[in-house]
Amino acid sequence: MSEIVLGLGASHSTLMNTHWDEVDHLPEAHRFRDGLGVARDALAAAAPDAVVVVGSNHFRGMFLDLMPAITVGVGEVLGAGEAGTPGGPLPVDPDLARTLVDGMVDDGFDPAFSLRLTVDHGITHSLQHLVPALDVPVVPVVVNMFAPPLPPLRRCAALGATIGRVLRADGVDRRVALIASGGLSHRLPWPKWFETLSDDDRFLVEAWLNGRDSWAQYEVRRRQIIRAAEPDINADFDARFLAALEAGDLSEVLGMSDAELEAEAGNGAHEIRSWIAVQAALHGPDGPPRTTTAAYAAVGPWLTGMGVSVMTPAHLPLPTTTLEAAR
């Protein structure tokens, strides 16, 4: 059986790659980046043989011409390479990916799978900043978090529980880490695809529908729209969510409707689905993982409440780097 050795949660922002000079003077930006370092060190110490990344799609790999709820890359995986994130072929573990797909089906899920999956920073940002040298095989699990209807929060918890069950029963001597990429609170100037109110809204939906073979040509204006947005970060919500992770009890969050979550924490907060799934995957026979918040910062120029969490299976010792960060 595979052993789950670690879980990480990390927010993402490509502005960290492209406009670091604009935030270099902000302690909160450094606090988040230092938290990524703590998580990266913990992952290196865990020495996984494979990493499962649960993350979102920002309409660079998947589009409105076909939008599955859950997609697993079971063959070639390509980074879109936008905004300085990894581009081109990524190291993959097809056997593990197929095992996960089979297990999802056995548990009543209907995942899509792809033998040539393009992933954007919803997957690759975490690989870039957390996985040493990008030399560990990965399995991307892409969850639809931006094109409603979305998989319900409780469904994402069930998905994580399935991932954990499948890994623990796969009969393979393998060390596996999981990464949740996305969130926390933020509000993107993105419309619902069925509710366009402005020229920018209509432009974005056109890009999301027609960009499969030409997403880069929409990128300049799309980037301008995002950069013009005002920050809308709910640090109180983020603190409650991170505290719930540390307590091992997400029942309050799981009871929220999508409308309630979006009203309180923004449409970008739908990305907490990845954190919910990874926490559930690490909830083993000994109970929930012990979770430490390595960093939190409300970074206005990035529009996002930026968090980093380290989740350690209950039966394993806490990573030394995590203990030091918590002091």
C-alpha positions, -999 to +999 in steps of 0.1 A: +000+000+000+011+035-006+019+056+024+006+092+025+035+111+040+024+147+038-002+172+027+003+208+018-021+237+011-008+267-008-025+297-024-012+308-058-007+340-077+012+344-110+018+380-100+043+366-076+063+355-107+058+385-129+055+415-105+075+406-074+092+441-075+059+457-068+055+438-035+091+434-024+086+461+001+056+444+017+062+422+048+031+402+040+044+392+006+077+380+022+057+362+049+038+342+023+070+334+003+088+323+035+058+300+043+062+284+009+098+277+019+087+260+051+063+238+031+089+231+004+114+220+031+088+197+047+080+181+013+117+176+006+121+159+040+091+137+034+109+124+002+077+114-017+079+091-047+049+109-063+028+140-057-009+143-063-019+179-069-055+189-065-061+223-082-081+245-104-082+255-141-082+292-152-093+286-187-059+279-202-062+241-203-099+236-201-126+257-217-163+262-219-166+240-250-162+211-225-159+215-187-157+184-166-162+185-129-131+164-122-103+156-146-073+134-140-042+135-161-034+099-169-008+103-197+011+133-210+007+164-188+018+198-202+022+230-183+007+260-201+037+281-191+018+313-185+033+341-165+066+324-158+051+291-146+065+258-158+057+251-195+059+219-215+060+183-204+059+176-167+070+143-150+040+121-145+030+088-128+005+073-152+000+041-132-009+060-100-032+082-121-051+053-135-054+037-101-070+069-088-094+071-117-105+035-112-109+041-075-130+072-081-153+052-104-156+025-078-168+051-053-194+065-076-175+094-091-175+100-129-141+116-135-129+127-169-094+116-178-069+129-203-039+114-221-027+149-230-038+173-204-027+210-203-026+224-168-021+261-158-009+277-126-038+261-107-014+231-108+020+244-119+024+273-094+026+248-066+049+226-085+072+255-092+074+267-057+070+236-036+084+205-055+122+204-055+136+206-090+103+194-105+118+159-106+091+141-087+063+124-108+030+141-104-007+133-109-029+164-115-065+162-103-082+193-118-115+203-102-138+228-118-139+258-095-148+287-118-175+275-143-208+268-124-223+245-116-194+234-094-189+202-075-204+208-040-180+213-011-191+181+005-186+163-028-150+175-028-145+162+007-158+128-004-134+130-034-105+135-011-116+106+011-117+084-020-082+095-030-069+086+005-087+053+005-074+043-029-038+052-020-039+032+012-053+002-006-033+002-038-008-025-029+022-005-040+052+004-018+052+041-025+054+074-006+028+099-018+024+136-009-007+157-017-008+194-025-039+216-025-034+246-047-057+276-046-076+301-025-081+316+000-105+345-001-104+366-032-128+381-058-118+380-094-135+402-120-148+371-137-185+368-147-206+336-145-206+324-181-244+327-183-245+362-168-224+388-188-231+424-178-202+443-195-179+443-225-152+428-203-175+401-192-184+392-228-147+393-237-138+369-210-165+344-218-155+345-254-119+337-244-131+309-222-151+294-250-128+299-279-093+299-264-085+262-266-061+266-295-054+303-290-056+313-253-025+333-255-040+359-279-066+368-252-040+371-225-030+408-227-066+422-222-074+394-198-044+403-177-054+440-178-089+432-165-074+413-136-048+439-128-075+466-127-096+449-101-097+461-065-087+437-037-116+421-019-100+399+008-118+386+039-090+379+063-116+369+090-130+341+068-094+330+060-085+329+097-116+308+105-109+284+076-073+279+086-083+274+122-108+248+112-081+230+093-059+230+123-088+217+145-095+189+119-131+199+116-144+216+084-181+209+091-190+246+093-174+253+059-189+222+044-223+234+054-220+266+033-237+269-001-218+282-031-237+315-029-229+319+008-192+311+003-190+335-027-208+363-008-185+360+022-151+353+006-154+360-031-157+338-062-120+329-060-126+312-026-142+283-045-106+271-047-108+260-011-122+228-026-087+216-031-078+222+005-110+204+016-101+174-006-065+171+006-075+174+042-100+146+037-075+124+019-051+127+049-079+118+074-067+083+081-075+055+106-058+076+134-079+107+127-075+139+109-040+153+100-023+176+124-023+209+105+000+239+110-004+272+093+030+281+080+020+315+067-010+337+061-010+371+045-036+393+029-017+405-001-037+433-018-017+436-050-023+399-056-060+403-047-058+372-025-056+360+010-025+339+007-021+309+030+003+280+034-006+249+055+014+218+063-008+187+070+009+158+087-008+124+090-017+117+126+006+087+129+037+106+117+059+131+135+056+167+126+083+180+102+111+198+120+107+228+098+070+230+107+077+229+144+102+258+140+077+278+120+051+274+146+073+288+174 
